[in-house]
């Protein structure tokens, strides 16, 4: 079973909004289980955090905004 792509807000380590990004959660049943989505960023699955009405991905120091990959579709 494959999860659908979600759009997340990308935050700097300090909390500034850097943009939006589409990613496919690695934990496909995150909605059904009431978990936070985990996205693969630079080779590691990282949890998202709540941000307004949606989700945000906070970058670590020195990381760049991830690029959308070809397999990510709505």
CHARMM-style PDB file with segment names, atoms N, HN, CA, C and O in Angstrom:
ATOM      1  N   UNK     1       0.843  -1.172   0.000  1.00  0.00      PROA
ATOM      2  CA  UNK     1       0.000   0.000   0.000  1.00  0.00      PROA
ATOM      3  C   UNK     1       0.889   1.236   0.000  1.00  0.00      PROA
ATOM      4  O   UNK     1       1.835   1.330   0.782  1.00  0.00      PROA
ATOM      5  N   UNK     2       0.589   2.156  -0.856  1.00  0.00      PROA
ATOM      6  HN  UNK     2      -0.180   2.079  -1.491  1.00  0.00      PROA
ATOM      7  CA  UNK     2       1.386   3.361  -0.985  1.00  0.00      PROA
ATOM      8  C   UNK     2       0.608   4.558  -0.454  1.00  0.00      PROA
ATOM      9  O   UNK     2      -0.584   4.703  -0.723  1.00  0.00      PROA
ATOM     10  N   UNK     3       1.277   5.396   0.285  1.00  0.00      PROA
ATOM     11  HN  UNK     3       2.245   5.278   0.504  1.00  0.00      PROA
ATOM     12  CA  UNK     3       0.646   6.602   0.813  1.00  0.00      PROA
ATOM     13  C   UNK     3       0.569   7.658  -0.281  1.00  0.00      PROA
ATOM     14  O   UNK     3       1.389   7.685  -1.199  1.00  0.00      PROA
ATOM     15  N   UNK     4      -0.423   8.519  -0.167  1.00  0.00      PROA
ATOM     16  HN  UNK     4      -1.089   8.497   0.578  1.00  0.00      PROA
ATOM     17  CA  UNK     4      -0.523   9.643  -1.095  1.00  0.00      PROA
ATOM     18  C   UNK     4       0.440  10.743  -0.670  1.00  0.00      PROA
ATOM     19  O   UNK     4       0.750  10.897   0.511  1.00  0.00      PROA
ATOM     20  N   UNK     5       0.895  11.485  -1.633  1.00  0.00      PROA
ATOM     21  HN  UNK     5       0.643  11.360  -2.593  1.00  0.00      PROA
ATOM     22  CA  UNK     5       1.811  12.589  -1.344  1.00  0.00      PROA
ATOM     23  C   UNK     5       1.080  13.676  -0.562  1.00  0.00      PROA
ATOM     24  O   UNK     5      -0.112  13.911  -0.761  1.00  0.00      PROA
ATOM     25  N   UNK     6       1.809  14.322   0.318  1.00  0.00      PROA
ATOM     26  HN  UNK     6       2.777  14.130   0.479  1.00  0.00      PROA
ATOM     27  CA  UNK     6       1.258  15.442   1.072  1.00  0.00      PROA
ATOM     28  C   UNK     6       2.142  16.660   0.835  1.00  0.00      PROA
ATOM     29  O   UNK     6       3.333  16.536   0.550  1.00  0.00      PROA
ATOM     30  N   UNK     7       1.541  17.830   0.956  1.00  0.00      PROA
ATOM     31  HN  UNK     7       0.573  17.931   1.188  1.00  0.00      PROA
ATOM     32  CA  UNK     7       2.300  19.065   0.823  1.00  0.00      PROA
ATOM     33  C   UNK     7       2.603  19.579   2.222  1.00  0.00      PROA
ATOM     34  O   UNK     7       1.704  19.705   3.053  1.00  0.00      PROA
ATOM     35  N   UNK     8       3.856  19.869   2.477  1.00  0.00      PROA
ATOM     36  HN  UNK     8       4.586  19.766   1.802  1.00  0.00      PROA
ATOM     37  CA  UNK     8       4.269  20.360   3.789  1.00  0.00      PROA
ATOM     38  C   UNK     8       4.972  21.702   3.634  1.00  0.00      PROA
ATOM     39  O   UNK     8       5.526  22.016   2.580  1.00  0.00      PROA
ATOM     40  N   UNK     9       4.937  22.478   4.696  1.00  0.00      PROA
ATOM     41  HN  UNK     9       4.487  22.224   5.552  1.00  0.00      PROA
ATOM     42  CA  UNK     9       5.678  23.727   4.759  1.00  0.00      PROA
ATOM     43  C   UNK     9       7.087  23.404   5.228  1.00  0.00      PROA
ATOM     44  O   UNK     9       7.268  22.648   6.183  1.00  0.00      PROA
ATOM     45  N   UNK    10       8.071  23.962   4.573  1.00  0.00      PROA
ATOM     46  HN  UNK    10       7.925  24.576   3.797  1.00  0.00      PROA
ATOM     47  CA  UNK    10       9.468  23.727   4.960  1.00  0.00      PROA
ATOM     48  C   UNK    10       9.909  24.889   5.842  1.00  0.00      PROA
ATOM     49  O   UNK    10       9.808  26.054   5.458  1.00  0.00      PROA
ATOM     50  N   UNK    11      10.403  24.546   7.037  1.00  0.00      PROA
ATOM     51  HN  UNK    11      10.485  23.599   7.349  1.00  0.00      PROA
ATOM     52  CA  UNK    11      10.849  25.547   8.000  1.00  0.00      PROA
ATOM     53  C   UNK    11      12.358  25.490   8.179  1.00  0.00      PROA
ATOM     54  O   UNK    11      12.966  24.422   8.095  1.00  0.00      PROA
ATOM     55  N   UNK    12      12.951  26.644   8.427  1.00  0.00      PROA
ATOM     56  HN  UNK    12      12.458  27.511   8.495  1.00  0.00      PROA
ATOM     57  CA  UNK    12      14.378  26.689   8.755  1.00  0.00      PROA
ATOM     58  C   UNK    12      14.550  26.200  10.191  1.00  0.00      PROA
ATOM     59  O   UNK    12      13.562  26.059  10.911  1.00  0.00      PROA
ATOM     60  N   UNK    13      15.782  25.938  10.621  1.00  0.00      PROA
ATOM     61  HN  UNK    13      16.585  26.052  10.036  1.00  0.00      PROA
ATOM     62  CA  UNK    13      15.989  25.520  12.012  1.00  0.00      PROA
ATOM     63  C   UNK    13      15.452  26.543  13.021  1.00  0.00      PROA
ATOM     64  O   UNK    13      15.073  26.182  14.135  1.00  0.00      PROA
ATOM     65  N   UNK    14      15.422  27.808  12.626  1.00  0.00      PROA
ATOM     66  HN  UNK    14      15.730  28.101  11.721  1.00  0.00      PROA
ATOM     67  CA  UNK    14      14.913  28.862  13.507  1.00  0.00      PROA
ATOM     68  C   UNK    14      13.413  29.061  13.444  1.00  0.00      PROA
ATOM     69  O   UNK    14      12.860  29.825  14.235  1.00  0.00      PROA
ATOM     70  N   UNK    15      12.739  28.385  12.512  1.00  0.00      PROA
ATOM     71  HN  UNK    15      13.189  27.764  11.870  1.00  0.00      PROA
ATOM     72  CA  UNK    15      11.286  28.480  12.409  1.00  0.00      PROA
ATOM     73  C   UNK    15      10.774  29.360  11.285  1.00  0.00      PROA
ATOM     74  O   UNK    15       9.562  29.531  11.151  1.00  0.00      PROA
ATOM     75  N   UNK    16      11.661  29.928  10.469  1.00  0.00      PROA
ATOM     76  HN  UNK    16      12.646  29.789  10.578  1.00  0.00      PROA
ATOM     77  CA  UNK    16      11.230  30.753   9.338  1.00  0.00      PROA
ATOM     78  C   UNK    16      10.714  29.865   8.215  1.00  0.00      PROA
ATOM     79  O   UNK    16      11.269  28.796   7.959  1.00  0.00      PROA
ATOM     80  N   UNK    17       9.652  30.306   7.544  1.00  0.00      PROA
ATOM     81  HN  UNK    17       9.201  31.174   7.752  1.00  0.00      PROA
ATOM     82  CA  UNK    17       9.086  29.548   6.427  1.00  0.00      PROA
ATOM     83  C   UNK    17       9.970  29.733   5.198  1.00  0.00      PROA
ATOM     84  O   UNK    17      10.247  30.860   4.785  1.00  0.00      PROA
ATOM     85  N   UNK    18      10.413  28.611   4.617  1.00  0.00      PROA
ATOM     86  HN  UNK    18      10.189  27.697   4.953  1.00  0.00      PROA
ATOM     87  CA  UNK    18      11.279  28.646   3.437  1.00  0.00      PROA
ATOM     88  C   UNK    18      10.540  28.297   2.156  1.00  0.00      PROA
ATOM     89  O   UNK    18      11.018  28.609   1.066  1.00  0.00      PROA
ATOM     90  N   UNK    19       9.394  27.662   2.266  1.00  0.00      PROA
ATOM     91  HN  UNK    19       9.005  27.408   3.151  1.00  0.00      PROA
ATOM     92  CA  UNK    19       8.641  27.276   1.078  1.00  0.00      PROA
ATOM     93  C   UNK    19       7.758  26.080   1.349  1.00  0.00      PROA
ATOM     94  O   UNK    19       7.517  25.710   2.498  1.00  0.00      PROA
ATOM     95  N   UNK    20       7.268  25.468   0.250  1.00  0.00      PROA
ATOM     96  HN  UNK    20       7.463  25.769  -0.684  1.00  0.00      PROA
ATOM     97  CA  UNK    20       6.403  24.291   0.325  1.00  0.00      PROA
ATOM     98  C   UNK    20       7.087  23.149  -0.408  1.00  0.00      PROA
ATOM     99  O   UNK    20       7.901  23.374  -1.304  1.00  0.00      PROA
ATOM    100  N   UNK    21       6.750  21.913  -0.022  1.00  0.00      PROA
ATOM    101  HN  UNK    21       6.088  21.730   0.706  1.00  0.00      PROA
ATOM    102  CA  UNK    21       7.355  20.731  -0.631  1.00  0.00      PROA
ATOM    103  C   UNK    21       6.356  19.598  -0.628  1.00  0.00      PROA
ATOM    104  O   UNK    21       5.604  19.432   0.332  1.00  0.00      PROA
ATOM    105  N   UNK    22       6.342  18.815  -1.697  1.00  0.00      PROA
ATOM    106  HN  UNK    22       6.953  18.951  -2.477  1.00  0.00      PROA
ATOM    107  CA  UNK    22       5.495  17.627  -1.791  1.00  0.00      PROA
ATOM    108  C   UNK    22       6.344  16.410  -1.467  1.00  0.00      PROA
ATOM    109  O   UNK    22       7.435  16.241  -2.012  1.00  0.00      PROA
ATOM    110  N   UNK    23       5.844  15.567  -0.584  1.00  0.00      PROA
ATOM    111  HN  UNK    23       4.958  15.704  -0.141  1.00  0.00      PROA
ATOM    112  CA  UNK    23       6.576  14.361  -0.224  1.00  0.00      PROA
ATOM    113  C   UNK    23       5.627  13.216   0.063  1.00  0.00      PROA
ATOM    114  O   UNK    23       4.478  13.438   0.446  1.00  0.00      PROA
ATOM    115  N   UNK    24       6.098  11.993  -0.119  1.00  0.00      PROA
ATOM    116  HN  UNK    24       7.031  11.813  -0.430  1.00  0.00      PROA
ATOM    117  CA  UNK    24       5.306  10.796   0.158  1.00  0.00      PROA
ATOM    118  C   UNK    24       5.726  10.240   1.514  1.00  0.00      PROA
ATOM    119  O   UNK    24       6.889   9.880   1.697  1.00  0.00      PROA
ATOM    120  N   UNK    25       4.796  10.164   2.469  1.00  0.00      PROA
ATOM    121  HN  UNK    25       3.852  10.456   2.320  1.00  0.00      PROA
ATOM    122  CA  UNK    25       5.146   9.637   3.791  1.00  0.00      PROA
ATOM    123  C   UNK    25       5.631   8.191   3.726  1.00  0.00      PROA
ATOM    124  O   UNK    25       5.107   7.388   2.954  1.00  0.00      PROA
ATOM    125  N   UNK    26       6.626   7.867   4.532  1.00  0.00      PROA
ATOM    126  HN  UNK    26       7.051   8.520   5.159  1.00  0.00      PROA
ATOM    127  CA  UNK    26       7.145   6.502   4.575  1.00  0.00      PROA
ATOM    128  C   UNK    26       6.265   5.601   5.427  1.00  0.00      PROA
ATOM    129  O   UNK    26       6.259   4.385   5.232  1.00  0.00      PROA
ATOM    130  N   UNK    27       5.527   6.170   6.359  1.00  0.00      PROA
ATOM    131  HN  UNK    27       5.532   7.157   6.517  1.00  0.00      PROA
ATOM    132  CA  UNK    27       4.584   5.388   7.161  1.00  0.00      PROA
ATOM    133  C   UNK    27       3.195   5.558   6.542  1.00  0.00      PROA
ATOM    134  O   UNK    27       2.471   6.494   6.883  1.00  0.00      PROA
ATOM    135  N   UNK    28       2.829   4.656   5.637  1.00  0.00      PROA
ATOM    136  HN  UNK    28       3.417   3.896   5.360  1.00  0.00      PROA
ATOM    137  CA  UNK    28       1.640   4.811   4.800  1.00  0.00      PROA
ATOM    138  C   UNK    28       0.325   4.840   5.573  1.00  0.00      PROA
ATOM    139  O   UNK    28      -0.651   5.397   5.071  1.00  0.00      PROA
ATOM    140  N   UNK    29       0.261   4.275   6.750  1.00  0.00      PROA
ATOM    141  HN  UNK    29       1.054   3.822   7.158  1.00  0.00      PROA
ATOM    142  CA  UNK    29      -0.984   4.257   7.528  1.00  0.00      PROA
ATOM    143  C   UNK    29      -0.991   5.309   8.637  1.00  0.00      PROA
ATOM    144  O   UNK    29      -1.657   5.126   9.656  1.00  0.00      PROA
ATOM    145  N   UNK    30      -0.268   6.393   8.453  1.00  0.00      PROA
ATOM    146  HN  UNK    30       0.274   6.542   7.626  1.00  0.00      PROA
ATOM    147  CA  UNK    30      -0.148   7.394   9.505  1.00  0.00      PROA
ATOM    148  C   UNK    30      -1.480   8.019   9.875  1.00  0.00      PROA
ATOM    149  O   UNK    30      -1.709   8.306  11.050  1.00  0.00      PROA
ATOM    150  N   UNK    31      -2.374   8.241   8.906  1.00  0.00      PROA
ATOM    151  HN  UNK    31      -2.187   8.008   7.951  1.00  0.00      PROA
ATOM    152  CA  UNK    31      -3.688   8.822   9.222  1.00  0.00      PROA
ATOM    153  C   UNK    31      -4.527   7.861  10.052  1.00  0.00      PROA
ATOM    154  O   UNK    31      -5.109   8.255  11.062  1.00  0.00      PROA
ATOM    155  N   UNK    32      -4.591   6.601   9.629  1.00  0.00      PROA
ATOM    156  HN  UNK    32      -4.118   6.281   8.808  1.00  0.00      PROA
ATOM    157  CA  UNK    32      -5.411   5.600  10.310  1.00  0.00      PROA
ATOM    158  C   UNK    32      -4.919   5.338  11.735  1.00  0.00      PROA
ATOM    159  O   UNK    32      -5.719   5.067  12.630  1.00  0.00      PROA
ATOM    160  N   UNK    33      -3.634   5.416  11.937  1.00  0.00      PROA
ATOM    161  HN  UNK    33      -2.984   5.636  11.210  1.00  0.00      PROA
ATOM    162  CA  UNK    33      -3.065   5.141  13.262  1.00  0.00      PROA
ATOM    163  C   UNK    33      -2.938   6.381  14.133  1.00  0.00      PROA
ATOM    164  O   UNK    33      -2.518   6.287  15.287  1.00  0.00      PROA
ATOM    165  N   UNK    34      -3.295   7.545  13.593  1.00  0.00      PROA
ATOM    166  HN  UNK    34      -3.635   7.622  12.656  1.00  0.00      PROA
ATOM    167  CA  UNK    34      -3.206   8.780  14.367  1.00  0.00      PROA
ATOM    168  C   UNK    34      -1.784   9.226  14.642  1.00  0.00      PROA
ATOM    169  O   UNK    34      -1.515   9.843  15.673  1.00  0.00      PROA
ATOM    170  N   UNK    35      -0.866   8.920  13.725  1.00  0.00      PROA
ATOM    171  HN  UNK    35      -1.085   8.420  12.888  1.00  0.00      PROA
ATOM    172  CA  UNK    35       0.540   9.289  13.890  1.00  0.00      PROA
ATOM    173  C   UNK    35       0.860  10.533  13.075  1.00  0.00      PROA
ATOM    174  O   UNK    35       0.055  10.978  12.257  1.00  0.00      PROA
ATOM    175  N   UNK    36       2.033  11.083  13.304  1.00  0.00      PROA
ATOM    176  HN  UNK    36       2.688  10.721  13.969  1.00  0.00      PROA
ATOM    177  CA  UNK    36       2.515  12.157  12.445  1.00  0.00      PROA
ATOM    178  C   UNK    36       3.183  11.522  11.232  1.00  0.00      PROA
ATOM    179  O   UNK    36       3.795  10.462  11.351  1.00  0.00      PROA
ATOM    180  N   UNK    37       3.074  12.156  10.063  1.00  0.00      PROA
ATOM    181  HN  UNK    37       2.576  13.018   9.965  1.00  0.00      PROA
ATOM    182  CA  UNK    37       3.733  11.594   8.880  1.00  0.00      PROA
ATOM    183  C   UNK    37       5.255  11.708   8.991  1.00  0.00      PROA
ATOM    184  O   UNK    37       5.777  12.656   9.577  1.00  0.00      PROA
ATOM    185  N   UNK    38       5.950  10.732   8.422  1.00  0.00      PROA
ATOM    186  HN  UNK    38       5.525   9.961   7.946  1.00  0.00      PROA
ATOM    187  CA  UNK    38       7.412  10.743   8.352  1.00  0.00      PROA
ATOM    188  C   UNK    38       7.801  10.851   6.884  1.00  0.00      PROA
ATOM    189  O   UNK    38       7.323  10.077   6.055  1.00  0.00      PROA
ATOM    190  N   UNK    39       8.660  11.799   6.563  1.00  0.00      PROA
ATOM    191  HN  UNK    39       9.048  12.427   7.237  1.00  0.00      PROA
ATOM    192  CA  UNK    39       9.115  12.003   5.192  1.00  0.00      PROA
ATOM    193  C   UNK    39      10.604  11.709   5.100  1.00  0.00      PROA
ATOM    194  O   UNK    39      11.364  11.995   6.025  1.00  0.00      PROA
ATOM    195  N   UNK    40      11.011  11.135   3.976  1.00  0.00      PROA
ATOM    196  HN  UNK    40      10.393  10.902   3.224  1.00  0.00      PROA
ATOM    197  CA  UNK    40      12.425  10.858   3.757  1.00  0.00      PROA
ATOM    198  C   UNK    40      13.088  12.110   3.198  1.00  0.00      PROA
ATOM    199  O   UNK    40      12.731  12.600   2.127  1.00  0.00      PROA
ATOM    200  N   UNK    41      14.053  12.609   3.943  1.00  0.00      PROA
ATOM    201  HN  UNK    41      14.343  12.210   4.814  1.00  0.00      PROA
ATOM    202  CA  UNK    41      14.779  13.817   3.558  1.00  0.00      PROA
ATOM    203  C   UNK    41      16.263  13.506   3.632  1.00  0.00      PROA
ATOM    204  O   UNK    41      16.781  13.144   4.689  1.00  0.00      PROA
ATOM    205  N   UNK    42      16.939  13.649   2.511  1.00  0.00      PROA
ATOM    206  HN  UNK    42      16.518  13.943   1.652  1.00  0.00      PROA
ATOM    207  CA  UNK    42      18.383  13.412   2.432  1.00  0.00      PROA
ATOM    208  C   UNK    42      18.760  12.035   2.986  1.00  0.00      PROA
ATOM    209  O   UNK    42      19.772  11.890   3.672  1.00  0.00      PROA
ATOM    210  N   UNK    43      17.934  11.024   2.681  1.00  0.00      PROA
ATOM    211  HN  UNK    43      17.112  11.142   2.124  1.00  0.00      PROA
ATOM    212  CA  UNK    43      18.243   9.649   3.039  1.00  0.00      PROA
ATOM    213  C   UNK    43      17.759   9.169   4.394  1.00  0.00      PROA
ATOM    214  O   UNK    43      17.993   8.014   4.748  1.00  0.00      PROA
ATOM    215  N   UNK    44      17.092  10.017   5.162  1.00  0.00      PROA
ATOM    216  HN  UNK    44      16.902  10.956   4.875  1.00  0.00      PROA
ATOM    217  CA  UNK    44      16.616   9.605   6.490  1.00  0.00      PROA
ATOM    218  C   UNK    44      15.147   9.987   6.660  1.00  0.00      PROA
ATOM    219  O   UNK    44      14.735  11.075   6.259  1.00  0.00      PROA
ATOM    220  N   UNK    45      14.359   9.091   7.256  1.00  0.00      PROA
ATOM    221  HN  UNK    45      14.694   8.207   7.582  1.00  0.00      PROA
ATOM    222  CA  UNK    45      12.945   9.375   7.527  1.00  0.00      PROA
ATOM    223  C   UNK    45      12.857  10.282   8.750  1.00  0.00      PROA
ATOM    224  O   UNK    45      13.404   9.980   9.811  1.00  0.00      PROA
ATOM    225  N   UNK    46      12.151  11.403   8.574  1.00  0.00      PROA
ATOM    226  HN  UNK    46      11.706  11.648   7.713  1.00  0.00      PROA
ATOM    227  CA  UNK    46      12.044  12.379   9.656  1.00  0.00      PROA
ATOM    228  C   UNK    46      10.587  12.707   9.919  1.00  0.00      PROA
ATOM    229  O   UNK    46       9.809  12.828   8.972  1.00  0.00      PROA
ATOM    230  N   UNK    47      10.191  12.856  11.183  1.00  0.00      PROA
ATOM    231  HN  UNK    47      10.822  12.758  11.952  1.00  0.00      PROA
ATOM    232  CA  UNK    47       8.803  13.187  11.496  1.00  0.00      PROA
ATOM    233  C   UNK    47       8.491  14.641  11.158  1.00  0.00      PROA
ATOM    234  O   UNK    47       9.358  15.512  11.226  1.00  0.00      PROA
ATOM    235  N   UNK    48       7.245  14.882  10.797  1.00  0.00      PROA
ATOM    236  HN  UNK    48       6.540  14.174  10.742  1.00  0.00      PROA
ATOM    237  CA  UNK    48       6.772  16.244  10.559  1.00  0.00      PROA
ATOM    238  C   UNK    48       6.198  16.787  11.862  1.00  0.00      PROA
ATOM    239  O   UNK    48       6.019  16.049  12.831  1.00  0.00      PROA
ATOM    240  N   UNK    49       5.917  18.064  11.872  1.00  0.00      PROA
ATOM    241  HN  UNK    49       6.062  18.663  11.085  1.00  0.00      PROA
ATOM    242  CA  UNK    49       5.284  18.681  13.036  1.00  0.00      PROA
ATOM    243  C   UNK    49       4.075  19.479  12.567  1.00  0.00      PROA
ATOM    244  O   UNK    49       4.002  19.876  11.404  1.00  0.00      PROA
ATOM    245  N   UNK    50       3.135  19.712  13.463  1.00  0.00      PROA
ATOM    246  HN  UNK    50       3.195  19.390  14.408  1.00  0.00      PROA
ATOM    247  CA  UNK    50       1.941  20.484  13.129  1.00  0.00      PROA
ATOM    248  C   UNK    50       2.336  21.925  12.842  1.00  0.00      PROA
ATOM    249  O   UNK    50       3.184  22.498  13.526  1.00  0.00      PROA
ATOM    250  N   UNK    51       1.706  22.503  11.816  1.00  0.00      PROA
ATOM    251  HN  UNK    51       1.017  22.038  11.260  1.00  0.00      PROA
ATOM    252  CA  UNK    51       1.956  23.898  11.462  1.00  0.00      PROA
ATOM    253  C   UNK    51       0.662  24.459  10.896  1.00  0.00      PROA
ATOM    254  O   UNK    51       0.319  24.180   9.747  1.00  0.00      PROA
ATOM    255  N   UNK    52      -0.053  25.239  11.677  1.00  0.00      PROA
ATOM    256  HN  UNK    52       0.226  25.466  12.610  1.00  0.00      PROA
ATOM    257  CA  UNK    52      -1.337  25.776  11.230  1.00  0.00      PROA
ATOM    258  C   UNK    52      -2.324  24.658  10.966  1.00  0.00      PROA
ATOM    259  O   UNK    52      -2.576  23.825  11.837  1.00  0.00      PROA
ATOM    260  N   UNK    53      -2.888  24.636   9.756  1.00  0.00      PROA
ATOM    261  HN  UNK    53      -2.683  25.312   9.048  1.00  0.00      PROA
ATOM    262  CA  UNK    53      -3.857  23.615   9.359  1.00  0.00      PROA
ATOM    263  C   UNK    53      -3.201  22.362   8.792  1.00  0.00      PROA
ATOM    264  O   UNK    53      -3.872  21.350   8.592  1.00  0.00      PROA
ATOM    265  N   UNK    54      -1.907  22.418   8.534  1.00  0.00      PROA
ATOM    266  HN  UNK    54      -1.362  23.240   8.697  1.00  0.00      PROA
ATOM    267  CA  UNK    54      -1.243  21.284   7.889  1.00  0.00      PROA
ATOM    268  C   UNK    54      -0.019  20.806   8.655  1.00  0.00      PROA
ATOM    269  O   UNK    54       0.021  20.822   9.885  1.00  0.00      PROA
ATOM    270  N   UNK    55       0.981  20.379   7.883  1.00  0.00      PROA
ATOM    271  HN  UNK    55       0.949  20.366   6.884  1.00  0.00      PROA
ATOM    272  CA  UNK    55       2.202  19.809   8.448  1.00  0.00      PROA
ATOM    273  C   UNK    55       3.417  20.606   8.003  1.00  0.00      PROA
ATOM    274  O   UNK    55       3.402  21.251   6.955  1.00  0.00      PROA
ATOM    275  N   UNK    56       4.466  20.554   8.809  1.00  0.00      PROA
ATOM    276  HN  UNK    56       4.478  20.030   9.660  1.00  0.00      PROA
ATOM    277  CA  UNK    56       5.712  21.245   8.484  1.00  0.00      PROA
ATOM    278  C   UNK    56       6.891  20.306   8.690  1.00  0.00      PROA
ATOM    279  O   UNK    56       6.862  19.412   9.536  1.00  0.00      PROA
ATOM    280  N   UNK    57       7.908  20.531   7.905  1.00  0.00      PROA
ATOM    281  HN  UNK    57       7.931  21.257   7.217  1.00  0.00      PROA
ATOM    282  CA  UNK    57       9.161  19.786   8.014  1.00  0.00      PROA
ATOM    283  C   UNK    57      10.247  20.786   8.389  1.00  0.00      PROA
ATOM    284  O   UNK    57      10.558  21.690   7.613  1.00  0.00      PROA
ATOM    285  N   UNK    58      10.816  20.627   9.562  1.00  0.00      PROA
ATOM    286  HN  UNK    58      10.563  19.892  10.192  1.00  0.00      PROA
ATOM    287  CA  UNK    58      11.865  21.539  10.021  1.00  0.00      PROA
ATOM    288  C   UNK    58      13.223  20.993   9.590  1.00  0.00      PROA
ATOM    289  O   UNK    58      13.594  19.871   9.937  1.00  0.00      PROA
ATOM    290  N   UNK    59      13.954  21.799   8.832  1.00  0.00      PROA
ATOM    291  HN  UNK    59      13.653  22.710   8.550  1.00  0.00      PROA
ATOM    292  CA  UNK    59      15.283  21.395   8.381  1.00  0.00      PROA
ATOM    293  C   UNK    59      16.282  21.503   9.519  1.00  0.00      PROA
ATOM    294  O   UNK    59      16.108  22.302  10.439  1.00  0.00      PROA
ATOM    295  N   UNK    60      17.309  20.705   9.451  1.00  0.00      PROA
ATOM    296  HN  UNK    60      17.450  20.055   8.704  1.00  0.00      PROA
ATOM    297  CA  UNK    60      18.400  20.794  10.416  1.00  0.00      PROA
ATOM    298  C   UNK    60      19.435  21.781   9.897  1.00  0.00      PROA
ATOM    299  O   UNK    60      19.417  22.153   8.724  1.00  0.00      PROA
ATOM    300  N   UNK    61      20.314  22.191  10.757  1.00  0.00      PROA
ATOM    301  HN  UNK    61      20.329  21.889  11.710  1.00  0.00      PROA
ATOM    302  CA  UNK    61      21.351  23.157  10.384  1.00  0.00      PROA
ATOM    303  C   UNK    61      22.175  22.627   9.211  1.00  0.00      PROA
ATOM    304  O   UNK    61      22.676  21.504   9.262  1.00  0.00      PROA
ATOM    305  N   UNK    62      22.316  23.427   8.162  1.00  0.00      PROA
ATOM    306  HN  UNK    62      21.908  24.339   8.121  1.00  0.00      PROA
ATOM    307  CA  UNK    62      23.112  23.053   6.997  1.00  0.00      PROA
ATOM    308  C   UNK    62      22.357  22.310   5.912  1.00  0.00      PROA
ATOM    309  O   UNK    62      22.919  22.076   4.842  1.00  0.00      PROA
ATOM    310  N   UNK    63      21.099  21.926   6.140  1.00  0.00      PROA
ATOM    311  HN  UNK    63      20.642  22.117   7.009  1.00  0.00      PROA
ATOM    312  CA  UNK    63      20.323  21.211   5.120  1.00  0.00      PROA
ATOM    313  C   UNK    63      19.688  22.191   4.140  1.00  0.00      PROA
ATOM    314  O   UNK    63      19.382  23.333   4.483  1.00  0.00      PROA
ATOM    315  N   UNK    64      19.503  21.718   2.929  1.00  0.00      PROA
ATOM    316  HN  UNK    64      19.752  20.790   2.651  1.00  0.00      PROA
ATOM    317  CA  UNK    64      18.824  22.503   1.898  1.00  0.00      PROA
ATOM    318  C   UNK    64      17.394  22.018   1.752  1.00  0.00      PROA
ATOM    319  O   UNK    64      17.048  20.928   2.206  1.00  0.00      PROA
ATOM    320  N   UNK    65      16.570  22.830   1.120  1.00  0.00      PROA
ATOM    321  HN  UNK    65      16.851  23.716   0.751  1.00  0.00      PROA
ATOM    322  CA  UNK    65      15.192  22.424   0.845  1.00  0.00      PROA
ATOM    323  C   UNK    65      15.230  21.239  -0.108  1.00  0.00      PROA
ATOM    324  O   UNK    65      15.901  21.308  -1.138  1.00  0.00      PROA
ATOM    325  N   UNK    66      14.524  20.146   0.207  1.00  0.00      PROA
ATOM    326  HN  UNK    66      13.978  20.090   1.043  1.00  0.00      PROA
ATOM    327  CA  UNK    66      14.520  18.990  -0.698  1.00  0.00      PROA
ATOM    328  C   UNK    66      13.822  19.326  -2.010  1.00  0.00      PROA
ATOM    329  O   UNK    66      12.931  20.174  -2.051  1.00  0.00      PROA
ATOM    330  N   UNK    67      14.235  18.655  -3.075  1.00  0.00      PROA
ATOM    331  HN  UNK    67      14.959  17.967  -3.041  1.00  0.00      PROA
ATOM    332  CA  UNK    67      13.602  18.831  -4.379  1.00  0.00      PROA
ATOM    333  C   UNK    67      12.476  17.825  -4.513  1.00  0.00      PROA
ATOM    334  O   UNK    67      12.545  16.732  -3.952  1.00  0.00      PROA
ATOM    335  N   UNK    68      11.434  18.191  -5.258  1.00  0.00      PROA
ATOM    336  HN  UNK    68      11.378  19.080  -5.713  1.00  0.00      PROA
ATOM    337  CA  UNK    68      10.355  17.243  -5.519  1.00  0.00      PROA
ATOM    338  C   UNK    68      10.871  16.151  -6.433  1.00  0.00      PROA
ATOM    339  O   UNK    68      11.592  16.421  -7.394  1.00  0.00      PROA
ATOM    340  N   UNK    69      10.497  14.913  -6.129  1.00  0.00      PROA
ATOM    341  HN  UNK    69       9.911  14.694  -5.349  1.00  0.00      PROA
ATOM    342  CA  UNK    69      10.928  13.813  -6.990  1.00  0.00      PROA
ATOM    343  C   UNK    69       9.827  13.453  -7.979  1.00  0.00      PROA
ATOM    344  O   UNK    69       8.668  13.818  -7.782  1.00  0.00      PROA
ATOM    345  N   UNK    70      10.178  12.753  -9.020  1.00  0.00      PROA
ATOM    346  HN  UNK    70      11.120  12.456  -9.180  1.00  0.00      PROA
ATOM    347  CA  UNK    70       9.250  12.456 -10.117  1.00  0.00      PROA
ATOM    348  C   UNK    70       8.102  11.551  -9.688  1.00  0.00      PROA
ATOM    349  O   UNK    70       7.021  11.630 -10.272  1.00  0.00      PROA
ATOM    350  N   UNK    71       8.296  10.698  -8.692  1.00  0.00      PROA
ATOM    351  HN  UNK    71       9.174  10.634  -8.218  1.00  0.00      PROA
ATOM    352  CA  UNK    71       7.232   9.770  -8.312  1.00  0.00      PROA
ATOM    353  C   UNK    71       6.211  10.383  -7.362  1.00  0.00      PROA
ATOM    354  O   UNK    71       5.225   9.729  -7.023  1.00  0.00      PROA
ATOM    355  N   UNK    72       6.419  11.604  -6.931  1.00  0.00      PROA
ATOM    356  HN  UNK    72       7.220  12.135  -7.207  1.00  0.00      PROA
ATOM    357  CA  UNK    72       5.489  12.259  -6.027  1.00  0.00      PROA
ATOM    358  C   UNK    72       4.374  12.903  -6.835  1.00  0.00      PROA
ATOM    359  O   UNK    72       4.599  13.868  -7.564  1.00  0.00      PROA
ATOM    360  N   UNK    73       3.182  12.363  -6.699  1.00  0.00      PROA
ATOM    361  HN  UNK    73       3.000  11.578  -6.107  1.00  0.00      PROA
ATOM    362  CA  UNK    73       2.012  12.894  -7.414  1.00  0.00      PROA
ATOM    363  C   UNK    73       0.833  12.964  -6.463  1.00  0.00      PROA
ATOM    364  O   UNK    73       0.759  12.213  -5.490  1.00  0.00      PROA
ATOM    365  N   UNK    74      -0.084  13.865  -6.750  1.00  0.00      PROA
ATOM    366  HN  UNK    74      -0.024  14.475  -7.541  1.00  0.00      PROA
ATOM    367  CA  UNK    74      -1.319  13.942  -5.956  1.00  0.00      PROA
ATOM    368  C   UNK    74      -2.347  12.992  -6.487  1.00  0.00      PROA
ATOM    369  OT1 UNK    74      -3.452  12.913  -5.949  1.00  0.00      PROA
TER     370      UNK     74
END
